[in-house]
Amino acid sequence: RLGLDPKLLAKILNMSSGRCWSSDTYNPVPGVMEGVPSGNNYQGGFGTQLMAKDLGLAQTTATNTKTPVPLGSLAHQIYRMMCARGYAGKDFSSVFQFLREDEDKEGQ
């Protein structure tokens, strides 16, 4: 939102304690990295539908063991919404695009 170039932000994160797999190996922002699904309209990779399924399995296990997983529940809900809105066949990192679209709708 502040206009910082996504490549510069990734560089800063990857030189600090913010470094993680999603910033240095599988960046979800289009144009930051080559050879990852975000650079190919989120084609390839691990599908959103599969992520929703796996999060559902984790949610069921958590429920059966009476283990609270509030962030897991939220992630499951987000990925289910993505599937319902046409993202099922895209890579799970398309959550970046999905959340930006929802953000754009709220700002209108």
All heavy atoms as an XYZ file, in Angstrom:
820
protein
N       0.814     -1.201      0.000
C       0.000      0.000      0.000
C       0.855      1.261      0.000
O       0.390      2.304     -0.404
C      -0.901      0.021      1.224
C      -1.988     -0.997      1.182
C      -2.851     -0.882      2.401
N      -3.870     -1.912      2.391
C      -4.710     -2.098      3.367
N      -4.670     -1.359      4.432
N      -5.609     -3.044      3.280
N       2.077      1.151      0.501
C       2.940      2.322      0.571
C       3.755      2.533     -0.696
O       4.533      3.466     -0.777
C       3.872      2.211      1.778
C       3.177      2.217      3.134
C       4.191      1.978      4.254
C       2.451      3.527      3.363
N       3.590      1.642     -1.670
C       4.270      1.813     -2.937
C       5.680      1.242     -2.993
O       6.394      1.499     -3.945
N       6.095      0.488     -1.998
C       7.424     -0.119     -2.000
C       7.495     -1.203     -3.068
O       6.585     -2.024     -3.182
C       7.718     -0.723     -0.629
C       9.112     -1.305     -0.409
C      10.184     -0.226     -0.580
C       9.204     -1.889      0.991
N       8.551     -1.178     -3.847
C       8.743     -2.175     -4.889
C       8.811     -3.570     -4.255
O       9.599     -3.791     -3.328
C      10.043     -1.875     -5.638
C      10.354     -2.923     -6.681
O       9.516     -3.152     -7.561
O      11.448     -3.518     -6.589
N       8.000     -4.521     -4.735
C       7.990     -5.864     -4.141
C       9.359     -6.547     -4.173
O       9.708     -7.273     -3.237
C       6.982     -6.633     -4.995
C       6.089     -5.587     -5.563
C       6.969     -4.381     -5.757
N      10.154     -6.327     -5.204
C      11.490     -6.928     -5.264
C      12.387     -6.355     -4.174
O      13.157     -7.077     -3.546
C      12.123     -6.715     -6.637
C      11.525     -7.584     -7.719
C      12.263     -7.405     -9.033
C      11.652     -8.296    -10.099
N      12.351     -8.169    -11.378
N      12.296     -5.048     -3.938
C      13.081     -4.418     -2.890
C      12.653     -4.922     -1.515
O      13.490     -5.230     -0.666
C      12.956     -2.891     -2.959
C      13.692     -2.107     -1.873
C      15.194     -2.406     -1.900
C      13.432     -0.613     -2.042
N      11.360     -5.041     -1.299
C      10.863     -5.555     -0.027
C      11.368     -6.973      0.212
O      11.822     -7.299      1.315
C       9.339     -5.527      0.025
C       8.708     -6.083      1.298
C       9.198     -5.340      2.537
C       7.193     -6.033      1.197
N      11.317     -7.831     -0.820
C      11.820     -9.200     -0.671
C      13.301     -9.190     -0.328
O      13.760     -9.958      0.527
C      11.562     -9.999     -1.945
N      14.060     -8.314     -0.958
C      15.497     -8.214     -0.681
C      15.737     -7.810      0.777
O      16.579     -8.386      1.466
C      16.147     -7.209     -1.633
C      17.636     -7.103     -1.496
C      18.208     -6.153     -2.541
C      19.723     -6.049     -2.389
N      20.291     -5.121     -3.379
N      14.994     -6.821      1.255
C      15.124     -6.369      2.639
C      14.763     -7.496      3.603
O      15.483     -7.765      4.565
C      14.253     -5.122      2.893
C      14.804     -3.928      2.104
C      14.157     -4.810      4.380
C      13.862     -2.730      2.036
N      13.624     -8.162      3.350
C      13.201     -9.262      4.223
C      14.241    -10.374      4.267
O      14.533    -10.931      5.324
C      11.863     -9.832      3.757
C      10.635     -8.976      3.991
C       9.423     -9.595      3.310
C      10.383     -8.789      5.473
N      14.795    -10.694      3.103
C      15.726    -11.816      3.013
C      17.097    -11.506      3.602
O      17.919    -12.405      3.755
C      15.835    -12.295      1.566
C      14.555    -12.920      1.105
O      13.766    -13.435      1.892
N      14.309    -12.865     -0.193
N      17.331    -10.254      3.973
C      18.581     -9.870      4.632
C      18.351     -9.628      6.123
O      19.230     -9.117      6.799
C      19.148     -8.613      3.975
C      19.574     -8.832      2.528
S      20.066     -7.320      1.657
C      21.365     -6.695      2.687
N      17.173     -9.990      6.615
C      16.827     -9.711      8.008
C      16.169    -10.924      8.649
O      16.090    -11.991      8.059
C      15.869     -8.518      8.065
O      14.597     -8.881      7.552
N      15.660    -10.730      9.843
C      15.002    -11.830     10.558
C      13.668    -12.204      9.929
O      13.064    -13.203     10.297
C      14.790    -11.461     12.030
O      13.957    -10.322     12.127
N      13.198    -11.430      8.949
C      11.950    -11.737      8.258
C      12.107    -12.788      7.174
O      11.120    -13.223      6.578
N      13.342    -13.223      6.926
C      13.603    -14.193      5.867
C      12.838    -15.485      6.133
O      12.832    -16.018      7.234
C      15.088    -14.495      5.788
C      15.424    -15.433      4.672
C      16.899    -15.657      4.587
N      17.182    -16.510      3.442
C      18.325    -17.091      3.254
N      19.312    -16.919      4.108
N      18.499    -17.844      2.203
N      12.184    -15.973      5.098
C      11.441    -17.220      5.210
C      11.262    -17.830      3.826
O      11.557    -17.202      2.815
C      10.093    -16.996      5.886
S       8.984    -15.913      4.963
N      10.757    -19.034      3.800
C      10.566    -19.779      2.558
C       9.719    -19.007      1.552
O      10.018    -18.977      0.373
C       9.944    -21.139      2.902
C       9.673    -22.011      1.730
C      10.578    -22.794      1.061
C       8.416    -22.223      1.086
N       9.950    -23.478      0.043
C       8.623    -23.134      0.037
C       7.138    -21.722      1.286
C       7.603    -23.574     -0.790
C       6.122    -22.158      0.462
C       6.371    -23.077     -0.565
N       8.667    -18.367      2.027
C       7.772    -17.674      1.094
C       8.367    -16.375      0.566
O       7.881    -15.843     -0.433
C       6.400    -17.416      1.722
O       6.515    -16.557      2.825
N       9.411    -15.863      1.173
C      10.028    -14.655      0.626
C      11.267    -14.956     -0.204
O      11.550    -14.247     -1.160
C      10.372    -13.654      1.737
O      11.439    -14.121      2.531
N      11.998    -16.024      0.118
C      13.245    -16.263     -0.618
C      13.205    -17.442     -1.585
O      14.086    -17.594     -2.413
C      14.439    -16.401      0.327
C      14.493    -17.705      1.098
O      13.595    -18.551      0.967
O      15.459    -17.890      1.855
N      12.171    -18.270     -1.518
C      12.130    -19.467     -2.358
C      10.867    -19.560     -3.206
O      10.912    -20.073     -4.322
C      12.237    -20.735     -1.472
O      13.418    -20.620     -0.666
C      12.312    -21.993     -2.297
N       9.745    -19.093     -2.698
C       8.450    -19.308     -3.344
C       7.603    -18.048     -3.225
O       6.451    -18.094     -2.799
C       7.765    -20.485     -2.636
C       6.798    -21.289     -3.470
C       7.249    -22.286     -4.319
C       5.442    -21.070     -3.370
C       6.365    -23.058     -5.052
C       4.539    -21.840     -4.101
C       5.010    -22.824     -4.935
O       4.129    -23.586     -5.669
N       8.173    -16.920     -3.574
C       7.515    -15.633     -3.353
C       6.165    -15.568     -4.069
O       6.078    -15.844     -5.263
C       8.426    -14.496     -3.818
C       8.043    -13.183     -3.202
O       6.963    -12.677     -3.451
N       8.924    -12.633     -2.384
N       5.108    -15.185     -3.354
C       3.763    -15.171     -3.938
C       3.425    -13.918     -4.747
O       2.353    -13.828     -5.333
C       2.860    -15.251     -2.710
C       3.624    -14.517     -1.663
C       5.076    -14.884     -1.921
N       4.352    -12.957     -4.789
C       4.091    -11.702     -5.488
C       4.563    -11.817     -6.937
O       5.731    -12.096     -7.189
C       4.799    -10.521     -4.790
C       4.491     -9.212     -5.500
C       4.393    -10.441     -3.322
N       3.675    -11.621     -7.897
C       4.072    -11.707     -9.305
C       5.218    -10.743     -9.630
O       5.231     -9.605     -9.169
C       2.806    -11.310    -10.066
C       1.686    -11.617     -9.120
C       2.241    -11.320     -7.751
N       6.183    -11.253    -10.407
C       7.285    -10.421    -10.858
C       8.478    -10.347     -9.947
O       9.490     -9.749    -10.298
N       8.399    -10.936     -8.758
C       9.524    -10.888     -7.829
C      10.533    -11.982     -8.141
O      11.737    -11.752     -8.110
C       9.051    -10.983     -6.357
C      10.225    -11.113     -5.404
C       8.210     -9.762     -6.001
N      10.047    -13.171     -8.463
C      10.926    -14.307     -8.730
C      10.516    -14.993    -10.027
O       9.341    -14.988    -10.391
C      10.835    -15.345     -7.596
C      11.296    -14.861     -6.259
S      11.177    -16.167     -5.008
C      12.610    -17.123     -5.470
N      11.505    -15.599    -10.670
C      11.220    -16.426    -11.841
C      11.144    -17.882    -11.398
O      11.710    -18.261    -10.385
C      12.334    -16.259    -12.881
C      12.370    -14.873    -13.496
C      13.436    -14.742    -14.566
O      13.832    -15.773    -15.141
O      13.871    -13.610    -14.801
N      10.423    -18.682    -12.166
C      10.363    -20.108    -11.900
C       9.459    -20.518    -10.753
O       9.547    -21.637    -10.266
N       8.602    -19.608    -10.303
C       7.627    -19.930     -9.259
C       6.236    -19.657     -9.821
O       6.074    -18.873    -10.762
C       7.870    -19.126     -7.955
C       9.190    -19.510     -7.314
C       7.818    -17.627     -8.207
N       5.199    -20.283     -9.271
C       3.854    -20.098     -9.823
C       3.386    -18.645     -9.919
O       2.678    -18.291    -10.861
C       2.976    -20.913     -8.885
C       3.873    -22.028     -8.447
C       5.212    -21.349     -8.246
N       3.787    -17.794     -8.974
C       3.332    -16.397     -9.047
C       3.847    -15.700    -10.294
O       3.230    -14.744    -10.765
C       3.759    -15.621     -7.799
O       5.172    -15.554     -7.696
N       4.942    -16.178    -10.841
C       5.475    -15.619    -12.071
C       4.822    -16.190    -13.317
O       5.159    -15.806    -14.439
N       3.892    -17.133    -13.131
C       3.225    -17.806    -14.240
C       1.711    -17.828    -14.014
O       1.064    -18.865    -14.174
C       3.784    -19.221    -14.405
C       3.292    -19.922    -15.643
O       3.002    -19.292    -16.658
N       3.172    -21.235    -15.550
N       1.161    -16.710    -13.578
C      -0.272    -16.607    -13.288
C      -0.748    -17.706    -12.338
O      -1.848    -18.230    -12.464
C      -1.100    -16.588    -14.576
C      -2.520    -16.114    -14.349
O      -2.784    -15.319    -13.450
N      -3.448    -16.611    -15.136
N       0.119    -18.070    -11.410
C      -0.174    -19.062    -10.371
C      -0.498    -20.448    -10.924
O      -1.241    -21.215    -10.320
C      -1.277    -18.570     -9.433
C      -0.892    -17.295     -8.723
C      -1.390    -16.065     -9.138
C      -0.005    -17.309     -7.660
C      -1.023    -14.885     -8.506
C       0.372    -16.139     -7.016
C      -0.145    -14.936     -7.446
O       0.234    -13.770     -6.809
N       0.081    -20.772    -12.084
C      -0.099    -22.102    -12.673
C       1.024    -23.007    -12.166
O       2.150    -22.563    -11.975
C      -0.087    -22.022    -14.197
C      -1.215    -21.173    -14.763
C      -2.594    -21.628    -14.301
O      -2.959    -22.785    -14.454
N      -3.356    -20.714    -13.723
N       0.704    -24.284    -11.984
C       1.686    -25.233    -11.466
C       1.720    -25.178     -9.947
O       0.932    -24.492     -9.314
N       2.619    -25.921     -9.381
C       2.752    -25.905     -7.925
C       1.693    -26.740     -7.228
O       1.109    -27.656     -7.799
N       1.434    -26.407     -5.984
C       0.492    -27.138     -5.138
C      -0.854    -26.422     -5.178
O      -0.963    -25.264     -4.757
C       1.035    -27.210     -3.702
C       0.266    -28.110     -2.795
C       0.370    -29.488     -2.904
C      -0.560    -27.583     -1.818
C      -0.345    -30.328     -2.057
C      -1.266    -28.416     -0.959
C      -1.156    -29.785     -1.083
N      -1.866    -27.085     -5.670
C      -3.154    -26.465     -5.920
C      -3.895    -25.989     -4.684
O      -3.813    -26.575     -3.611
N      -4.636    -24.916     -4.879
C      -5.476    -24.362     -3.815
C      -6.483    -25.385     -3.315
O      -6.736    -25.489     -2.112
C      -6.184    -23.097     -4.336
O      -5.186    -22.100     -4.589
C      -7.199    -22.565     -3.361
N      -7.049    -26.167     -4.228
C      -8.023    -27.191     -3.830
C      -7.369    -28.235     -2.918
O      -7.970    -28.676     -1.937
C      -8.620    -27.858     -5.060
C      -9.765    -28.788     -4.747
C     -10.480    -29.241     -6.011
O      -9.960    -29.134     -7.116
N     -11.678    -29.745     -5.850
N      -6.124    -28.599     -3.221
C      -5.399    -29.556     -2.368
C      -5.082    -28.939     -1.008
O      -5.153    -29.612      0.015
C      -4.123    -30.026     -3.060
C      -4.324    -30.890     -4.291
C      -2.981    -31.143     -4.992
C      -4.981    -32.209     -3.916
N      -4.735    -27.656     -1.000
C      -4.461    -26.982      0.268
C      -5.721    -26.954      1.129
O      -5.668    -27.218      2.330
C      -3.956    -25.561      0.020
C      -3.661    -24.788      1.300
S      -2.377    -25.545      2.321
C      -0.925    -24.900      1.508
N      -6.862    -26.659      0.513
C      -8.126    -26.639      1.259
C      -8.423    -28.023      1.831
O      -8.849    -28.150      2.982
C      -9.268    -26.166      0.357
N      -8.175    -29.064      1.037
C      -8.413    -30.432      1.506
C      -7.517    -30.749      2.699
O      -7.979    -31.252      3.730
C      -8.148    -31.442      0.391
C      -8.252    -32.909      0.842
C      -7.716    -33.883     -0.191
C      -6.242    -33.801     -0.423
N      -5.378    -34.436      0.554
N      -6.225    -30.442      2.572
C      -5.286    -30.751      3.654
C      -5.586    -29.950      4.920
O      -5.492    -30.474      6.030
C      -3.848    -30.488      3.199
C      -3.346    -31.541      2.235
O      -4.076    -32.515      1.966
O      -2.211    -31.387      1.738
N      -5.960    -28.686      4.749
C      -6.333    -27.890      5.920
C      -7.601    -28.441      6.563
O      -7.758    -28.395      7.788
C      -6.514    -26.424      5.526
C      -5.218    -25.669      5.226
C      -5.533    -24.320      4.574
C      -4.393    -25.488      6.481
N      -8.508    -28.971      5.751
C      -9.716    -29.608      6.285
C      -9.377    -30.852      7.096
O      -9.965    -31.088      8.154
N      -8.424    -31.644      6.606
C      -7.991    -32.833      7.354
C      -7.356    -32.425      8.684
O      -7.613    -33.046      9.720
C      -7.002    -33.655      6.524
C      -7.575    -34.317      5.270
C      -6.453    -34.919      4.423
C      -8.607    -35.376      5.644
N      -6.545    -31.381      8.645
C      -5.930    -30.890      9.877
C      -6.994    -30.371     10.838
O      -6.923    -30.610     12.050
C      -4.920    -29.798      9.560
N      -7.995    -29.677     10.293
C      -9.070    -29.152     11.127
C      -9.861    -30.280     11.779
O     -10.195    -30.216     12.963
C     -10.002    -28.270     10.291
C     -11.096    -27.608     11.083
C     -10.558    -26.619     12.079
O      -9.762    -25.772     11.737
N     -10.993    -26.730     13.317
N     -10.150    -31.320     11.028
C     -10.877    -32.470     11.572
C     -10.085    -33.127     12.691
O     -10.634    -33.464     13.751
C     -11.181    -33.491     10.457
O     -12.020    -32.848      9.486
C     -11.863    -34.729     10.993
N      -8.794    -33.302     12.480
C      -7.934    -33.899     13.507
C      -7.901    -33.027     14.753
O      -8.000    -33.529     15.878
C      -6.508    -34.109     12.958
O      -6.582    -34.982     11.828
C      -5.595    -34.698     14.008
N      -7.789    -31.722     14.564
C      -7.777    -30.807     15.706
C      -9.094    -30.880     16.475
O      -9.103    -30.914     17.705
C      -7.513    -29.379     15.217
N     -10.198    -30.933     15.750
C     -11.505    -31.036     16.395
C     -11.626    -32.338     17.174
O     -12.081    -32.349     18.327
C     -12.639    -30.936     15.349
O     -12.538    -29.670     14.694
C     -14.007    -31.078     15.991
N     -11.201    -33.440     16.561
C     -11.287    -34.751     17.214
C     -10.426    -34.857     18.464
O     -10.735    -35.635     19.365
C     -10.926    -35.859     16.233
C     -11.966    -36.047     15.163
O     -13.117    -35.627     15.300
N     -11.574    -36.658     14.055
N      -9.343    -34.089     18.506
C      -8.446    -34.135     19.664
C      -8.646    -32.944     20.592
O      -7.864    -32.737     21.515
C      -6.969    -34.193     19.210
O      -6.680    -33.031     18.422
C      -6.682    -35.451     18.416
N      -9.697    -32.176     20.308
C     -10.021    -30.991     21.115
C      -8.829    -30.036     21.217
O      -8.525    -29.494     22.281
C     -10.524    -31.403     22.495
C     -11.825    -32.179     22.450
C     -12.280    -32.559     23.841
C     -13.615    -33.225     23.863
N     -13.874    -34.346     23.055
N      -8.176    -29.834     20.071
C      -7.022    -28.946     19.998
C      -7.425    -27.657     19.297
O      -7.842    -27.693     18.136
C      -5.879    -29.619     19.201
O      -5.592    -30.882     19.797
C      -4.640    -28.754     19.161
N      -7.320    -26.530     19.978
C      -7.686    -25.276     19.323
C      -6.636    -24.878     18.278
O      -5.438    -24.897     18.551
C      -7.721    -24.266     20.479
C      -6.860    -24.850     21.539
C      -6.916    -26.342     21.371
N      -7.102    -24.571     17.089
C      -6.219    -24.111     16.010
C      -6.881    -22.917     15.310
O      -7.305    -23.012     14.163
C      -5.882    -25.239     15.008
C      -4.935    -26.257     15.610
C      -7.137    -25.932     14.512
N      -6.965    -21.775     15.990
C      -7.698    -20.645     15.419
C      -7.130    -20.151     14.094
O      -7.898    -19.832     13.183
C      -7.622    -19.569     16.502
C      -6.507    -19.991     17.404
C      -6.420    -21.477     17.312
N      -5.830    -20.093     13.947
C      -5.270    -19.624     12.678
C      -5.429    -20.673     11.587
O      -5.641    -20.341     10.419
C      -3.808    -19.228     12.851
C      -3.582    -18.036     13.777
C      -2.094    -17.723     13.885
C      -4.352    -16.811     13.314
N      -5.360    -21.944     11.965
C      -5.606    -23.019     11.003
C      -7.041    -22.975     10.503
O      -7.304    -23.183      9.317
N      -7.957    -22.702     11.398
C      -9.366    -22.594     11.012
C      -9.578    -21.444     10.048
O     -10.308    -21.569      9.055
C     -10.242    -22.381     12.253
O     -10.152    -23.488     13.114
N      -8.941    -20.328     10.317
C      -9.066    -19.174      9.430
C      -8.452    -19.484      8.061
O      -9.053    -19.171      7.024
C      -8.393    -17.956     10.050
C      -8.413    -16.680      9.223
C      -9.839    -16.251      8.886
C      -7.685    -15.571      9.954
N      -7.285    -20.113      8.042
C      -6.652    -20.474      6.772
C      -7.552    -21.415      5.980
O      -7.729    -21.245      4.765
C      -5.289    -21.119      7.022
N      -8.152    -22.389      6.654
C      -9.059    -23.323      5.984
C     -10.233    -22.573      5.359
O     -10.607    -22.809      4.208
C      -9.541    -24.381      6.975
C     -10.384    -25.438      6.368
N     -11.473    -25.967      7.013
C     -10.320    -26.069      5.169
C     -12.042    -26.881      6.230
N     -11.356    -26.952      5.108
N     -10.786    -21.652      6.107
C     -11.916    -20.872      5.602
C     -11.505    -20.053      4.375
O     -12.242    -19.987      3.383
C     -12.443    -19.948      6.696
C     -13.625    -19.116      6.265
C     -14.121    -18.204      7.373
O     -13.501    -18.062      8.429
N     -15.239    -17.569      7.144
N     -10.338    -19.430      4.418
C      -9.868    -18.624      3.290
C      -9.694    -19.485      2.047
O     -10.145    -19.128      0.955
C      -8.560    -17.890      3.647
C      -8.852    -16.776      4.660
C      -7.881    -17.334      2.389
C      -7.616    -16.154      5.275
N      -9.058    -20.652      2.195
C      -8.827    -21.509      1.034
C     -10.136    -22.096      0.494
O     -10.274    -22.287     -0.712
C      -7.787    -22.588      1.337
C      -6.393    -22.031      1.202
C      -5.710    -21.534      2.297
C      -5.772    -21.946     -0.041
C      -4.442    -20.982      2.167
C      -4.515    -21.396     -0.190
C      -3.854    -20.915      0.919
O      -2.613    -20.362      0.778
N     -11.108    -22.347      1.357
C     -12.422    -22.796      0.876
C     -13.105    -21.689      0.089
O     -13.718    -21.934     -0.959
C     -13.287    -23.251      2.053
C     -12.831    -24.594      2.610
C     -13.598    -25.071      3.836
N     -15.008    -24.793      3.781
C     -15.717    -24.363      4.831
N     -15.152    -24.187      6.001
N     -16.999    -24.142      4.712
N     -12.996    -20.456      0.561
C     -13.560    -19.319     -0.169
C     -12.874    -19.175     -1.522
O     -13.534    -18.894     -2.532
C     -13.398    -18.027      0.639
C     -14.322    -17.933      1.816
S     -14.012    -16.533      2.946
C     -13.538    -15.211      1.885
N     -11.574    -19.361     -1.558
C     -10.834    -19.261     -2.816
C     -11.342    -20.285     -3.820
O     -11.532    -19.965     -4.997
C      -9.334    -19.464     -2.572
C      -8.669    -18.310     -1.855
S      -6.948    -18.671     -1.448
C      -6.208    -18.741     -3.090
N     -11.557    -21.502     -3.362
C     -12.074    -22.549     -4.258
C     -13.431    -22.159     -4.816
O     -13.701    -22.348     -6.002
C     -12.149    -23.887     -3.529
S     -10.527    -24.621     -3.201
N     -14.265    -21.584     -3.981
C     -15.602    -21.181     -4.412
C     -15.566    -20.013     -5.391
O     -16.509    -19.821     -6.162
C     -16.448    -20.805     -3.189
N     -14.478    -19.259     -5.381
C     -14.377    -18.074     -6.236
C     -13.442    -18.278     -7.431
O     -12.944    -17.310     -8.000
C     -13.911    -16.877     -5.423
C     -14.948    -16.445     -4.406
C     -14.585    -15.134     -3.800
N     -15.399    -14.851     -2.628
C     -15.128    -13.875     -1.782
N     -14.079    -13.096     -1.975
N     -15.895    -13.682     -0.747
N     -13.184    -19.524     -7.804
C     -12.450    -19.776     -9.034
C     -10.956    -19.975     -8.920
O     -10.259    -20.035     -9.925
N     -10.437    -20.112     -7.720
C      -9.002    -20.289     -7.530
C      -8.595    -21.752     -7.344
O      -7.418    -22.043     -7.139
C      -8.523    -19.512     -6.292
C      -8.422    -18.025     -6.477
C      -9.554    -17.212     -6.438
C      -7.192    -17.416     -6.674
C      -9.458    -15.841     -6.593
C      -7.083    -16.045     -6.829
C      -8.221    -15.265     -6.787
O      -8.126    -13.912     -6.947
N      -9.525    -22.673     -7.391
C      -9.250    -24.079     -7.068
C      -8.086    -24.657     -7.856
O      -7.274    -25.409     -7.314
C     -10.505    -24.931     -7.280
N      -7.957    -24.318     -9.132
C      -6.901    -24.867     -9.971
C      -5.597    -24.102     -9.939
O      -4.627    -24.511    -10.560
N      -5.554    -23.000     -9.205
C      -4.329    -22.205     -9.120
C      -3.482    -22.667     -7.951
O      -3.967    -23.298     -7.012
C      -4.664    -20.721     -8.961
C      -5.306    -20.119    -10.191
C      -5.457    -18.629    -10.035
C      -5.994    -18.044    -11.329
N      -5.447    -16.731    -11.600
N      -2.198    -22.319     -7.991
C      -1.281    -22.638     -6.896
C      -1.766    -21.972     -5.608
O      -2.344    -20.878     -5.642
C       0.122    -22.141     -7.251
C       1.123    -22.435     -6.161
O       1.475    -23.615     -5.994
O       1.529    -21.488     -5.456
N      -1.480    -22.608     -4.490
C      -1.933    -22.088     -3.199
C      -1.385    -20.694     -2.887
O      -1.983    -19.941     -2.126
C      -1.584    -23.063     -2.071
C      -0.145    -23.020     -1.644
C       0.244    -22.297     -0.534
C       0.832    -23.707     -2.358
C       1.580    -22.245     -0.145
C       2.151    -23.683     -1.977
C       2.528    -22.938     -0.869
N      -0.263    -20.317     -3.507
C       0.288    -18.989     -3.256
C      -0.572    -17.885     -3.862
O      -0.369    -16.701     -3.578
C       1.729    -18.886     -3.775
O       1.781    -19.010     -5.187
N      -1.573    -18.263     -4.651
C      -2.494    -17.268     -5.206
C      -3.331    -16.615     -4.117
O      -4.084    -15.683     -4.386
C      -3.395    -17.890     -6.282
O      -4.243    -18.876     -5.730
N      -3.178    -17.072     -2.879
C      -3.842    -16.421     -1.754
C      -3.442    -14.948     -1.716
O      -4.242    -14.093     -1.330
C      -3.551    -17.134     -0.415
C      -2.096    -16.994      0.008
C      -4.489    -16.648      0.676
N      -2.229    -14.632     -2.156
C      -1.787    -13.229     -2.232
C      -2.720    -12.443     -3.149
O      -3.223    -11.383     -2.785
C      -0.338    -13.155     -2.741
C       0.136    -11.749     -2.970
C       0.581    -10.982     -1.913
C       0.122    -11.190     -4.236
C       1.008     -9.670     -2.109
C       0.543     -9.886     -4.448
C       0.990     -9.123     -3.384
N      -2.967    -12.967     -4.330
C      -3.842    -12.316     -5.299
C      -5.276    -12.243     -4.760
O      -5.939    -11.221     -4.864
C      -3.802    -13.079     -6.617
C      -4.614    -12.464     -7.731
C      -4.569    -13.314     -8.990
O      -4.733    -14.526     -8.928
N      -4.327    -12.682    -10.113
N      -5.755    -13.330     -4.183
C      -7.108    -13.389     -3.638
C      -7.316    -12.318     -2.563
O      -8.314    -11.592     -2.587
C      -7.374    -14.780     -3.057
C      -8.683    -14.902     -2.342
C      -9.867    -15.004     -3.051
C      -8.729    -14.924     -0.953
C     -11.089    -15.116     -2.392
C      -9.937    -15.036     -0.293
C     -11.116    -15.128     -1.009
N      -6.387    -12.211     -1.641
C      -6.532    -11.233     -0.565
C      -6.433     -9.807     -1.089
O      -7.121     -8.912     -0.590
C      -5.486    -11.481      0.529
C      -5.685    -12.784      1.303
C      -4.515    -13.026      2.248
C      -7.007    -12.790      2.057
N      -5.626     -9.582     -2.106
C      -5.547     -8.248     -2.709
C      -6.862     -7.903     -3.400
O      -7.315     -6.768     -3.328
C      -4.398     -8.171     -3.697
C      -3.060     -8.110     -2.973
C      -1.968     -7.694     -3.850
N      -2.211     -6.311     -4.275
C      -1.352     -5.614     -4.990
N      -0.221     -6.159     -5.366
N      -1.616     -4.382     -5.348
N      -7.473     -8.863     -4.093
C      -8.751     -8.603     -4.749
C      -9.823     -8.270     -3.726
O     -10.607     -7.358     -3.923
C      -9.168     -9.801     -5.603
C      -8.357     -9.937     -6.869
C      -8.744    -11.151     -7.699
O      -9.734    -11.835     -7.350
O      -8.051    -11.407     -8.686
N      -9.850     -9.017     -2.618
C     -10.824     -8.725     -1.569
C     -10.574     -7.339     -0.977
O     -11.505     -6.598     -0.685
C     -10.755     -9.787     -0.468
C     -11.799    -10.870     -0.642
O     -12.423    -10.943     -1.713
O     -11.985    -11.654      0.303
N      -9.304     -6.994     -0.826
C      -8.945     -5.678     -0.297
C      -9.411     -4.566     -1.240
O      -9.944     -3.557     -0.813
C      -7.421     -5.615     -0.128
C      -6.892     -4.310      0.412
C      -5.380     -4.368      0.504
O      -4.885     -4.925      1.475
O      -4.713     -3.844     -0.404
N      -9.215     -4.784     -2.545
C      -9.646     -3.796     -3.535
C     -11.154     -3.591     -3.486
O     -11.637     -2.477     -3.623
C      -9.213     -4.226     -4.942
C      -7.709     -4.137     -5.147
O      -7.012     -3.484     -4.343
O      -7.213     -4.756     -6.119
N     -11.909     -4.675     -3.282
C     -13.366     -4.587     -3.228
C     -13.811     -3.787     -2.006
O     -14.784     -3.047     -2.050
C     -13.989     -5.985     -3.202
C     -13.879     -6.706     -4.523
C     -14.406     -8.108     -4.406
C     -14.142     -8.888     -5.699
N     -14.471    -10.302     -5.572
N     -13.081     -3.956     -0.871
C     -13.447     -3.245      0.342
C     -13.192     -1.752      0.205
O     -13.871     -0.932      0.806
C     -12.650     -3.790      1.544
C     -13.098     -5.171      1.960
C     -12.226     -5.754      3.065
O     -11.405     -5.025      3.639
O     -12.385     -6.946      3.347
N     -12.179     -1.375     -0.591
C     -11.835      0.031     -0.756
C     -12.743      0.779     -1.702
O     -12.661      1.991     -1.819
N     -13.629      0.064     -2.391
C     -14.515      0.723     -3.357
C     -15.751      1.278     -2.713
O     -16.240      0.903     -1.745
C     -14.908     -0.279     -4.452
C     -13.728     -0.659     -5.294
C     -14.114     -1.706     -6.354
O     -15.214     -2.223     -6.379
N     -13.159     -2.005     -7.199
